């Protein structure tokens, strides 16, 4: 299995199943999100964001060096995650306030809607992956 197929399957499944593991399993996801994105940026946020950016850089490197047909599609889709990583690194306070506001309003309905959107994107990524590879 090539890197891009594995990336598409793992990334697509993680996004597609997000509403299930965040909202349908019996646990308090809102308190988890509130603790994970605490008011003061936890050190693990920086580590996770930097690891994500490194994985994106590796993906671009492999796209240019391996010459796998159609790898540009998954490379670009996966690179969109850099937006969140950069926001977490550069403007964490505004991100945290946005998340906290979404959790307080309508009992976290905004978070559920974001996760449903992530699920749709995950389904598209899975479809693209299976179509291309």
C-alpha positions as CSV (number, residue, x, y, z in Angstrom):
1,X,0.0,0.0,0.0
2,X,1.5,3.4,-0.9
3,X,1.8,6.3,1.5
4,X,-1.0,8.3,-0.1
5,X,-3.5,5.5,0.0
6,X,-2.7,4.9,3.7
7,X,-2.8,8.6,4.4
8,X,-6.2,8.9,2.6
9,X,-7.7,6.0,4.4
10,X,-6.5,7.0,7.9
11,X,-7.2,10.7,7.5
12,X,-10.5,10.0,5.9
13,X,-11.7,7.5,8.5
14,X,-10.6,9.8,11.4
15,X,-12.6,12.7,9.9
16,X,-15.6,10.5,8.8
17,X,-16.0,8.9,12.2
18,X,-15.5,12.1,14.2
19,X,-19.2,12.5,15.0
20,X,-19.4,8.9,16.2
21,X,-16.4,9.0,18.6
22,X,-17.0,12.6,19.8
23,X,-20.8,12.6,20.2
24,X,-22.4,9.2,20.0
25,X,-20.2,7.3,22.4
26,X,-21.4,7.7,26.0
27,X,-18.9,10.3,27.4
28,X,-18.9,14.0,28.1
29,X,-17.2,15.3,24.9
30,X,-17.9,19.0,25.8
31,X,-15.9,18.8,29.0
32,X,-13.1,17.0,27.2
33,X,-12.9,19.7,24.5
34,X,-13.0,22.4,27.2
35,X,-10.1,20.8,29.0
36,X,-8.1,20.0,25.9
37,X,-8.3,23.6,24.7
38,X,-7.9,25.2,28.1
39,X,-7.6,29.0,28.4
40,X,-3.9,28.9,28.7
41,X,-2.4,27.0,25.8
42,X,-1.1,23.6,27.0
43,X,2.4,22.6,25.8
44,X,1.0,19.5,24.0
45,X,-0.9,21.8,21.6
46,X,2.4,23.1,20.3
47,X,3.9,19.6,20.0
48,X,0.8,18.3,18.2
49,X,0.7,21.3,15.8
50,X,4.4,21.0,15.0
51,X,4.1,17.2,14.4
52,X,1.1,17.9,12.1
53,X,3.1,20.5,10.1
54,X,6.0,18.0,9.9
55,X,3.7,15.4,8.5
56,X,2.4,17.8,5.9
57,X,6.0,18.7,4.9
58,X,6.8,14.9,4.6
59,X,3.7,14.5,2.4
60,X,4.8,17.3,0.1
61,X,8.3,15.8,0.0
62,X,6.9,12.4,-0.9
63,X,4.6,13.9,-3.5
64,X,7.6,15.5,-5.3
65,X,10.0,12.6,-5.0
66,X,7.9,9.4,-5.4
67,X,6.1,10.3,-8.6
68,X,2.8,8.6,-7.6
69,X,0.0,9.5,-10.0
70,X,-2.7,11.7,-8.5
71,X,-0.9,12.2,-5.2
72,X,-1.4,16.0,-5.6
73,X,-5.1,15.6,-4.6
74,X,-4.5,14.0,-1.2
75,X,-1.5,16.2,-0.6
76,X,-3.6,19.4,-1.1
77,X,-6.5,18.0,1.0
78,X,-4.2,16.9,3.8
79,X,-2.4,20.3,3.6
80,X,-5.6,22.1,4.6
81,X,-5.1,20.8,8.1
82,X,-2.1,23.3,8.3
83,X,-4.6,26.1,8.7
84,X,-5.7,24.8,12.1
85,X,-2.1,23.9,13.1
86,X,-1.0,27.5,12.3
87,X,-3.9,29.0,14.1
88,X,-3.1,26.9,17.2
89,X,0.5,28.1,17.0
90,X,-0.1,31.8,16.1
91,X,-3.4,32.8,17.5
92,X,-4.4,30.2,20.1
93,X,-6.3,32.7,22.3
94,X,-8.8,33.6,19.6
95,X,-9.2,29.9,18.7
96,X,-9.8,29.0,22.3
97,X,-12.4,31.7,22.8
98,X,-14.2,30.6,19.6
99,X,-14.3,27.0,20.8
100,X,-15.4,28.1,24.3
101,X,-18.2,30.2,22.8
102,X,-19.4,27.3,20.6
103,X,-19.5,25.0,23.7
104,X,-21.6,27.5,25.7
105,X,-24.1,28.4,22.9
106,X,-27.0,25.9,22.4
107,X,-25.2,23.2,24.5
108,X,-22.4,22.8,22.0
109,X,-24.5,22.5,18.9
110,X,-21.9,24.4,16.9
111,X,-19.3,21.8,17.8
112,X,-21.6,19.1,16.6
113,X,-22.2,20.9,13.3
114,X,-18.4,21.3,12.8
115,X,-17.9,17.6,13.4
116,X,-20.7,16.7,10.9
117,X,-18.9,18.9,8.4
118,X,-15.6,17.1,9.1
119,X,-17.5,13.8,8.6
120,X,-18.6,14.9,5.1
121,X,-15.1,15.9,4.2
122,X,-13.8,12.6,5.5
123,X,-16.3,10.8,3.3
124,X,-15.1,12.8,0.3
125,X,-11.4,12.0,1.2
126,X,-12.3,8.3,1.4
127,X,-14.1,8.4,-1.9
128,X,-11.2,10.2,-3.6
129,X,-8.7,7.7,-2.1
130,X,-10.6,4.6,-3.2
131,X,-11.3,6.1,-6.6
132,X,-7.6,7.1,-7.3
133,X,-5.9,4.1,-5.7
